[in-house]
Amino acid sequence: MTGLRLNVTTNFSDPTNELPVLRDDYLLTRGSLVLIDFAHSADPLVGVPAEGALIPNIAWKEAAELHGSGSKTDWAMMFSRVLAQSPGGDGFVERSTKGGVHVVMSQATQTGIGKGAYIGRTAGGFDTKLRVYLFNHLDHVFYFSSWERKTRLALASSPEASEALIWSNSGSATVNNLILEDRTVNRSGSAQQGSRSVPALPVSATGNTFRNVAGKWALPSGNPSGANQIGVSLMAIGQMPSPYAGFGANKSRSAVLYRSYLEDLTVSGRTFGEVDAIDKALFDQAFGPGGRYFGDTFTDPATYP
């Protein structure tokens, strides 16, 4: 489905603040911090991302307004990969025909630890403003969601490798998460408002998945003591740097990554149920007949060890 958007420069006087705001995605609102969507019409990613590549944040304007500063580059996320662009011993990264980022991980020939790909940064980098914002709002409730297509299932690991994680280096790894998704759970540190996984966890078949969770940092034991203690990984496959690094060698899932979203619900005023309903409807539309991700194709991981 295509459309035409015209940008007209004008000024409105609206003391009631009730005029609708035209945003780059239907899900975005005041309180949106990150929207990664590789094939989004507002700013599609070009080519296979290399190590250190900037990933467009479709919500950067909302995030910059909320934080009070920052450019498109400041609010972009970073792609980290310890994999080849063509098939190699540990795995490889490719683009699917519909624009997703497909990460294929070996379940037999990985060497060493830290093999995988993720979006975020454990220290420094281009998500610094996001980490500062998270640290300055430790008492806020956040919503997180992810869309992907599992192309090969993960094998059981203990602990399970993280699929998305916002964490603090302080405190116990069992309570220091703002957001945690892995093969078996969707979890937030505390005050969890809700979560959803379609299909139900643990996912036992390949195919499209929709997952979300909303909550806040675990007070006080799981709180970071500074922004530099916060790690951000909005999408992860393999052994991303985190409290779980080193686990999951030769056990990772393979998946096409499509979209992830982070919102400050305390600022937006929306409930988990309200955002969940909008997000899930967009997911169903995108993957249903005629949707922009319907009928996607990619390399079959079964052809890779």
C-alpha positions, -999 to +999 in steps of 0.1 A: +000+000+000+014+034-010+003+069-004+012+106-009+023+129+019+027+166+014+046+187+039+032+222+042+049+248+064+024+268+084+016+279+120-015+271+141-028+288+171-043+260+193-045+269+230-064+237+236-035+215+223-061+193+207-050+195+170-037+161+158+000+157+151+010+139+119+039+115+129+060+092+108+043+061+122+008+054+135+023+040+168+043+071+176+033+096+202+047+119+228+067+095+249+081+074+220+118+069+223+129+043+197+113+027+167+135+005+147+119-007+115+144-016+087+120-012+058+100+018+071+090+042+044+101+072+065+138+061+065+145+026+052+179+010+059+200+005+027+219-027+023+233-052+048+245-033+079+282-035+087+298-034+121+291+000+136+264+010+111+239+035+122+203+022+122+176+049+117+154+056+146+120+065+132+111+080+166+141+103+168+121+135+166+098+124+194+128+113+215+147+145+209+117+167+219+112+146+250+148+146+261+153+183+251+181+177+226+196+155+199+198+151+162+188+122+139+223+109+143+224+113+181+192+092+184+202+066+158+210+031+172+242+011+163+245-023+147+272-046+162+281-078+146+307-105+150+296-123+118+305-123+082+282-108+055+285-142+036+282-176+051+311-184+075+318-206+105+298-186+131+270-172+110+261-145+086+238-115+080+216-108+050+186-087+040+154-106+033+134-098+001+110-076+021+138-057+039+142-074+072+176-082+086+181-119+087+208-132+111+217-169+106+236-185+135+255-218+133+244-244+158+275-265+152+306-246+142+308-214+163+342-207+178+348-187+210+322-165+227+306-132+218+294-144+183+262-127+171+246-095+161+226-069+181+213-033+180+224-011+209+256-005+228+269-017+261+289+015+267+292+048+248+282+049+212+252+064+195+226+054+222+242+077+248+212+100+249+188+071+253+208+058+282+209+092+299+171+095+294+165+060+310+188+069+339+170+102+345+136+085+346+142+054+368+107+056+382+089+056+349+070+027+333+082+017+298+067-004+270+088-025+247+078-047+218+095-067+190+085-082+157+105-109+141+103-142+121+121-171+137+137-192+109+154-217+132+146-223+168+170-218+196+182-248+217+177-247+254+204-229+274+210-220+310+206-191+313+188-185+281+204-161+256+188-127+256+167-117+225+162-081+237+176-065+269+179-032+287+199-038+318+221-023+345+256-035+355+246-030+391+229-056+413+220-092+406+214-102+370+181-116+381+167-082+390+187-056+371+166-056+339+142-029+328+133-052+299+142-088+292+131-111+264+146-146+259+134-179+247+112-186+277+101-152+292+090-116+286+099-098+318+103-063+333+121-055+366+091-045+386+055-030+384+049-051+353+017-039+336+014-067+312+031-088+285+021-107+254+037-133+232+022-146+199+027-175+197+029-184+234+063-190+251+084-209+247+080-206+209+080-241+196+077-235+158+093-212+133+073-183+120+063-147+128+063-136+164+050-106+183+062-099+218+059-071+243+062-062+280+057-031+301+072-022+335+100-003+353+133-008+370+134-030+401+136-005+430+161-002+445+184-032+441+182-033+403+188+004+397+218+017+378+238+043+397+248+061+365+238+062+328+271+045+319+260+014+337+230+009+314+233-015+285+208-014+256+201-042+231+168-037+213+173-068+191+199-095+197+208-129+182+236-150+195+259-141+224+255-104+228+276-086+254+255-086+286+252-105+319+245-135+297+276-133+275+293-166+270+261-187+272+243-201+242+272-210+219+259-232+191+224-228+206+211-195+192+180-191+171+181-176+136+156-149+128+146-121+105+145-090+126+118-065+115+109-040+142+113-030+179+097-001+198+103+016+232+079+041+248+078+059+281+042+052+292+045+076+322+050+104+297+026+093+270-002+086+294-011+054+275-017+021+292-001-011+283-034-023+269-038+007+246-003+005+231-005-033+229-037-031+209-023-006+184+010-024+180-006-058+175-030-044+149-001-030+129+017-063+132-013-082+119-016-057+090+021-059+081+022-097+080-012-103+066-021-107+029-010-075+011+010-064+040+046-051+035+062-081+052+038-107+038+054-135+018+090-126+028+118-149+016+154-155+029+181-182+031+169-213+048+191-218+079+185-256+075+211-254+047+237-241+071+253-261+100 
